[in-house]
Amino acid sequence: MTAAQDTATALTDLVIGILGGTGEQGKGLARRLAMAGFTVIIGSRDAGRAAAAAAELGGPPSLSGAANEQAAARSDVVIAAMPWDGHLELLSGLAGALAGKVLIDCVNPLGFDERGAFALQVAEGSAAQQAALILPDSQVVGAFHHVSATLLLDPGVHRIELDVLVLGDNRAATDLVAAIASRIPGMRGVYGGRLRNCGQIEALTANLVSINRRYKAHAGLRITDV
C-alpha cells in the first residue's frame, strides 16, 4: 500500500462526532461526512433525539446517535455545531472528553432583526477562540462556517461546490480538517490563517445570509489562484 493509500485509509477510519448534531447544520454535515465514508456519531443533550436523527439520515453502520458526552468520548475528531447561545456551557462541560482531540468549531455568533443578520460581538474574539480558551487540552480549528444546511440535506445535490476556510494554530490539525473537508465531493479545504483570524470568518456568514435572501440562493465561497 502506498503512502497516499495509507493516508486515505487512516482518514476514512476516523470517527467524527457532532455536538448539537440534531440541528439542520449538524445533520447536514453528518449526512455528507457519512456519504464521504466517515463513521459519524450525532450528539445531542437527548440521546433518543440523536438516535432518531441518525436513523432519519440512514442509521448504522455509518451513522449513530448518542448523548453529547458519549459522542465526544467515542470520536477521534469532534465538530461543535450547537447554537451560539449554548456554546460556552456545552463545551465547558465536555473539556475532559475532548482532551487530546481536534475540535472543529463551525459556530457563527449571529443576531437577527428586522434589517437582517448581523455579527455579534464575542469577548474572546470569536466562537473558535472562546472554544480554545475553554478547551486548553484540545486542538481547536475553525471550519465549515459557510456551508448551507439546505444544500447539505438536499438529496438532489450531489456536489457541494465551495471552499471551506480552515483556521487554527496547529499545522497537523488544520491539515487534517482540510483533508476531511476535501473528502466531500465538490468541497475543498483551504488554510485561512491562525485562529485569531476566525472572527471575521464567522462574521462573514451574515453577509452570505444577506446574499442568499436577496438572490434566493445558497451562496458559498471559492478562493481563486490556489
C-alpha positions, 0 to 999 in steps of 0.5 A: 500500500502506498503512502497516499493509500495509507493516508486515505485509509487512516482518514476514512477510519476516523470517527467524527462526532457532532455536538448539537448534531440534531440541528439542520447544520449538524445533520447536514454535515453528518449526512455528507461526512457519512456519504464521504465514508466517515463513521459519524456519531450525532450528539445531542443533550437527548440521546433518543433525539440523536438516535432518531436523527441518525436513523432519519439520515440512514442509521448504522453502520455509518451513522449513530446517535448518542448523548453529547458526552458519549459522542465526544468520548467515542470520536477521534475528531469532534465538530461543535455545531450547537447554537451560539447561545449554548456554546460556552456551557456545552463545551465547558462541560465536555473539556475532559472528553475532548482532551487530546482531540481536534475540535472543529468549531463551525459556530457563527455568533449571529443576531437577527432583526428586522434589517437582517443578520448581523455579527455579534460581538464575542469577548474572546474574539470569536466562537473558535477562540472562546472554544480554545480558551475553554478547551486548553487540552484540545486542538481547536480549528475553525471550519465549515462556517459557510456551508448551507444546511439546505444544500447539505440535506438536499438529496438532489445535490450531489456536489457541494461546490465551495471552499471551506476556510480552515483556521487554527494554530496547529499545522497537523490539525488544520491539515487534517480538517482540510483533508476531511473537508476535501473528502466531500465531493465538490468541497475543498479545504483551504488554510485561512490563517491562525485562529485569531483570524476566525472572527471575521470568518464567522462574521462573514456568514451574515453577509452570505445570509444577506446574499442568499435572501436577496438572490434566493440562493445558497451562496458559498465561497471559492478562493481563486489562484490556489 
